[in-house]
Amino acid sequence: MNLQAVKQALPYGAILEISKRTGIEYSVVNRTLLGNKTRKRLEIIQATAEYLTEYKAKEQETLQALKRAMSEGHPAQLAARIDRSREKYGEGTSPLH
């Protein structure tokens, strides 16, 4: 697994949040996600997987709520913009963070 690719996919502030959740120093989490072998590697990978799962679920929920709110006023136009944004940026990613 390419942890550097995982690190690139993390939203701003994720490494700090993972560090807080695990109680592992920020620098160790960062080095691990850069691909260095550390003693806490498995714990960091697990916490990162949990964080990303939660983040993506919350992002999807938020985008759906936004889509519903936008479609109440202008159904076709505004809802279609969200769909185009998802197509452009991919599922689970957003220019909104």
Secondary structure per residue as TSV (DSSP state, phi and psi in degrees):
chain	resnum	aa	ss	phi	psi
A	1	M	-	360.0	135.5
A	2	N	-	-89.9	99.1
A	3	L	H	-69.5	-24.7
A	4	Q	H	-65.0	-36.7
A	5	A	H	-66.3	-38.3
A	6	V	H	-62.6	-45.6
A	7	K	H	-58.7	-41.3
A	8	Q	H	-65.1	-29.1
A	9	A	H	-81.1	-13.4
A	10	L	S	-72.5	140.8
A	11	P	-	-73.4	164.3
A	12	Y	T	-54.8	132.2
A	13	G	T	89.7	-4.9
A	14	A	H	-66.3	-40.8
A	15	I	H	-63.2	-41.0
A	16	L	H	-62.7	-42.7
A	17	E	H	-64.2	-42.5
A	18	I	H	-63.5	-40.4
A	19	S	H	-60.5	-45.1
A	20	K	H	-64.1	-43.8
A	21	R	H	-64.1	-37.1
A	22	T	H	-92.3	-20.0
A	23	G	T	76.2	16.4
A	24	I	-	-100.8	139.4
A	25	E	-	-54.2	143.3
A	26	Y	H	-52.4	-45.4
A	27	S	H	-63.3	-34.4
A	28	V	H	-70.1	-42.9
A	29	V	H	-61.0	-46.3
A	30	N	H	-61.2	-47.5
A	31	R	H	-62.1	-39.0
A	32	T	H	-62.7	-44.1
A	33	L	H	-73.2	-12.9
A	34	L	T	-84.4	-6.9
A	35	G	T	109.2	-3.0
A	36	N	-	-72.0	145.1
A	37	K	-	-81.4	125.7
A	38	T	-	-131.0	161.9
A	39	R	T	-67.5	-24.0
A	40	K	T	-97.2	14.2
A	41	R	H	-53.6	-51.0
A	42	L	H	-63.8	-40.6
A	43	E	H	-63.8	-40.1
A	44	I	H	-68.6	-42.4
A	45	I	H	-62.5	-43.5
A	46	Q	H	-61.3	-47.0
A	47	A	H	-64.1	-36.3
A	48	T	H	-66.5	-42.7
A	49	A	H	-62.0	-44.1
A	50	E	H	-63.5	-43.9
A	51	Y	H	-61.2	-48.8
A	52	L	H	-62.8	-39.5
A	53	T	H	-60.8	-47.4
A	54	E	H	-64.5	-43.6
A	55	Y	H	-63.2	-45.9
A	56	K	H	-66.9	-37.4
A	57	A	H	-64.1	-43.9
A	58	K	H	-65.8	-39.1
A	59	E	H	-62.9	-44.9
A	60	Q	H	-62.0	-43.3
A	61	E	H	-62.0	-42.9
A	62	T	H	-65.8	-43.5
A	63	L	H	-64.4	-38.4
A	64	Q	H	-65.1	-41.8
A	65	A	H	-64.0	-41.1
A	66	L	H	-64.4	-41.8
A	67	K	H	-61.8	-43.5
A	68	R	H	-62.6	-44.4
A	69	A	H	-64.7	-40.2
A	70	M	H	-71.7	-33.4
A	71	S	H	-75.5	-16.4
A	72	E	H	-65.6	-36.1
A	73	G	H	-91.8	-41.9
A	74	H	S	-140.7	79.7
A	75	P	H	-52.6	-55.0
A	76	A	H	-73.6	-48.2
A	77	Q	H	-63.9	-58.2
A	78	L	H	-72.8	-39.2
A	79	A	H	-64.5	-36.2
A	80	A	H	-65.6	-32.7
A	81	R	H	-63.2	-40.7
A	82	I	H	-64.5	-43.4
A	83	D	H	-60.8	-42.3
A	84	R	H	-64.6	-38.8
A	85	S	H	-63.0	-42.0
A	86	R	H	-64.1	-39.9
A	87	E	H	-64.9	-41.9
A	88	K	H	-70.1	-45.9
A	89	Y	H	-96.5	-11.1
A	90	G	-	92.3	162.2
A	91	E	T	-70.1	134.8
A	92	G	T	82.2	2.9
A	93	T	-	-123.4	158.8
A	94	S	-	-156.9	142.1
A	95	P	T	-78.3	3.2
A	96	L	T	-84.9	-6.1
A	97	H	-	-107.6	360.0
